[in-house]
Amino acid sequence: MAGLASGLARTMVRVRDIGRSTLQPPLFLETDPAVEEPGFDPTFAAARRVRLDATSWVEHVPGWLRGSRQLLDSLLAKAGWEQRDRWMFDKKYAEPRLTAEYTDLAEVPEPLLLAITAALSEHYGVPYDGLWVNLYRDHRDSTGWHGDWQTCRREECVVPVLSLGATRRFLLKPRTGGRSVALTPAGGDLVVMGGRCQRDWRHCVPKQAAPAEVRISVNFSSRLQATRA
């Protein structure tokens, strides 16, 4: 448990954030011999693509990463978690989650992520060269409605998100309003947004009333997609 505490006690992380009980799951890496070795499906055979509209789509690949619990534990202990703040009008609010960002893949704390990044780049034809991870400590943490406009400045982008840990709802809705589309990715599932999804749709991970354990989302980015064509 000392390793987990030291991994989270980084600059900008507040004592109250570290103290949440959901930040202290058992570290299975050394104590549970039954844990499955991590690995992913390079064929993406389980992919299910849904057309959101004529130019936007979302893909769900259930169980794409097996043994995902090991990667969850590794990132909990090693990632440089930060508590970020956001301004709304004239007030500053703490984001309801922790974040770690890696613009240089050489600094990624878990080698498995390099192999995953390479596989995603080959399959989707996008040179992913950075990633950021969000830590949802429990059911109270969330991400509001948004589009990834900072990392997606082209008309069409492909944005993979790998889920680790607890199952949480992942919602998408049209930017102009309308009914939302709901996915429920579990640990090891991959969700990929493509086409004009970042321009014409918004997505979120909402708070929920039911208790939930720790969840991490690994989001893959590309400098190519962050520049205008």
C-alpha positions in Angstrom: 0.0 0.0 0.0 3.0 2.3 0.5 3.7 2.1 -3.3 0.2 3.2 -4.1 0.3 6.1 -1.7 3.6 7.3 -3.0 2.5 7.0 -6.6 -0.5 9.2 -5.9 1.1 11.8 -3.6 2.4 14.0 -6.4 2.4 17.7 -7.0 -1.1 19.2 -7.1 -2.8 16.2 -5.6 -4.6 17.1 -2.5 -4.8 15.2 0.8 -8.6 14.9 0.6 -8.2 13.3 -2.9 -5.7 10.7 -1.7 -7.9 9.8 1.2 -10.9 8.4 -0.7 -11.2 4.7 0.2 -11.6 3.8 -3.5 -8.0 4.8 -4.1 -6.9 1.8 -2.0 -7.8 -1.3 -4.0 -5.7 -4.4 -3.4 -2.6 -4.6 -5.5 -3.0 -7.9 -7.3 0.3 -7.8 -9.1 2.3 -9.5 -6.4 -0.3 -11.3 -4.3 -2.7 -13.1 -6.7 -1.2 -15.8 -8.8 -4.5 -16.3 -10.6 -4.4 -12.9 -12.3 -4.4 -13.3 -16.1 -1.4 -12.0 -17.9 -2.3 -8.9 -20.0 -2.6 -9.1 -23.7 -4.8 -7.7 -26.5 -6.5 -8.9 -29.6 -4.6 -7.5 -32.7 -7.5 -8.6 -35.0 -10.2 -6.5 -33.2 -12.5 -9.3 -34.0 -15.1 -8.4 -31.4 -15.5 -4.8 -32.7 -19.1 -3.6 -33.0 -19.5 -0.3 -34.9 -22.6 1.9 -34.5 -23.3 4.7 -37.0 -24.3 7.8 -35.0 -25.2 9.7 -38.2 -24.0 9.9 -41.8 -20.6 11.1 -40.8 -19.9 10.0 -37.2 -19.5 6.6 -35.6 -18.6 4.9 -32.4 -17.0 1.4 -32.0 -17.1 -0.9 -29.0 -14.7 -3.7 -28.7 -15.6 -5.8 -25.6 -12.8 -7.6 -23.8 -10.2 -6.2 -26.1 -7.5 -6.2 -23.4 -7.4 -9.3 -21.3 -5.7 -9.2 -17.9 -6.6 -5.5 -17.6 -6.5 -5.6 -13.8 -2.7 -5.7 -13.9 -2.6 -2.5 -16.0 -5.1 -0.8 -13.7 -2.9 -1.6 -10.6 0.2 -0.5 -12.4 -1.2 2.9 -13.4 -2.7 3.5 -10.0 0.8 3.1 -8.5 3.0 4.7 -11.1 1.1 7.4 -13.0 1.8 11.0 -12.2 -1.7 11.8 -11.0 -2.7 15.5 -10.7 -5.7 17.3 -9.4 -6.5 19.8 -12.1 -8.7 22.9 -11.7 -11.1 24.5 -14.1 -12.4 28.0 -14.3 -16.1 28.5 -14.8 -17.0 32.2 -15.2 -15.1 33.8 -12.2 -14.8 30.7 -10.0 -12.2 28.0 -9.9 -13.4 24.4 -9.4 -11.4 21.2 -8.9 -12.1 18.7 -11.7 -14.0 15.7 -10.3 -11.3 13.2 -11.3 -7.5 12.9 -11.3 -5.4 13.1 -14.5 -2.0 12.2 -15.8 -0.8 13.2 -19.3 2.0 11.9 -21.4 2.8 13.9 -24.6 6.0 11.9 -24.9 5.5 8.1 -25.1 9.0 7.6 -23.7 7.7 8.8 -20.4 4.8 6.4 -20.2 5.1 4.4 -16.9 3.8 1.1 -18.3 5.6 -0.6 -21.3 2.4 -2.5 -22.2 0.9 0.9 -23.3 3.5 1.3 -26.0 2.5 -2.0 -27.6 -1.2 -1.0 -27.3 -0.5 2.4 -28.9 1.3 0.7 -31.8 -1.5 -1.8 -32.3 -4.1 1.0 -32.4 -2.0 3.1 -34.8 -1.7 0.2 -37.2 -5.4 -0.8 -37.0 -6.9 2.7 -37.3 -4.3 4.2 -39.6 -3.5 7.1 -37.1 0.0 7.7 -35.7 -0.9 7.9 -32.0 2.0 9.5 -30.1 0.6 10.6 -26.8 -2.0 9.7 -24.2 -3.7 10.9 -21.1 -5.4 8.9 -18.4 -8.3 9.9 -16.2 -8.9 8.3 -12.7 -12.5 8.1 -11.5 -12.0 7.3 -7.9 -15.6 6.3 -7.3 -19.2 7.0 -8.5 -18.9 10.7 -7.6 -16.2 11.4 -10.1 -17.2 12.3 -13.7 -16.5 14.0 -16.9 -19.0 16.5 -18.3 -20.3 16.8 -21.8 -17.5 17.8 -24.2 -15.7 17.1 -27.5 -12.0 16.5 -27.7 -11.4 19.7 -29.7 -7.9 20.4 -28.5 -6.5 17.1 -29.8 -8.9 16.8 -32.7 -8.7 19.8 -35.0 -9.3 18.0 -38.3 -12.7 17.4 -39.9 -12.5 13.7 -39.0 -10.6 12.0 -36.2 -10.3 8.6 -34.6 -10.1 8.7 -30.8 -9.6 5.3 -28.9 -10.5 5.1 -25.2 -9.4 2.0 -23.2 -11.4 1.3 -20.0 -9.8 -0.3 -16.9 -11.6 -1.2 -13.7 -15.2 -0.5 -12.9 -18.0 -0.4 -15.5 -19.3 3.1 -16.0 -21.8 4.6 -18.5 -20.3 6.4 -21.5 -22.8 8.7 -23.1 -22.8 10.4 -26.5 -25.3 13.0 -27.8 -25.6 15.3 -30.8 -24.0 18.7 -30.3 -27.2 20.4 -31.4 -29.3 18.4 -28.9 -31.3 15.2 -29.0 -31.3 11.7 -27.5 -28.1 10.3 -26.1 -26.5 7.0 -27.0 -25.3 4.9 -24.1 -22.4 2.4 -23.9 -21.3 0.6 -20.7 -17.7 -0.4 -21.3 -16.2 -2.8 -18.7 -12.6 -3.2 -17.7 -10.6 -4.2 -20.8 -13.2 -2.8 -23.2 -12.2 -0.4 -26.0 -14.4 2.5 -27.2 -13.4 4.3 -30.4 -15.0 7.5 -31.6 -14.6 8.3 -35.3 -15.6 10.4 -38.3 -17.0 13.8 -37.3 -17.8 12.6 -33.8 -15.7 15.2 -32.0 -17.2 18.0 -34.0 -20.8 17.0 -34.2 -21.3 15.0 -31.0 -20.4 15.4 -27.3 -19.6 12.6 -24.8 -19.4 12.3 -21.0 -19.0 9.9 -18.1 -21.7 11.0 -15.7 -21.9 10.8 -11.9 -24.1 8.1 -10.6 -26.0 7.3 -7.5 -24.9 3.6 -7.2 -21.5 3.1 -5.6 -18.7 2.3 -8.0 -15.1 1.2 -7.6 -12.0 2.8 -9.3 -12.1 3.3 -13.1 -9.3 4.5 -15.3 -9.7 5.6 -18.9 -6.7 5.6 -21.2 -7.2 8.1 -24.0 -4.9 8.0 -27.1 -4.0 11.2 -29.0 -2.1 12.1 -32.2 -0.2 15.3 -33.0 -1.3 14.8 -36.6 -5.0 15.0 -35.6 -4.3 18.0 -33.4 -3.2 20.1 -36.4 -5.5 21.4 -39.1 -5.2 19.7 -42.4 
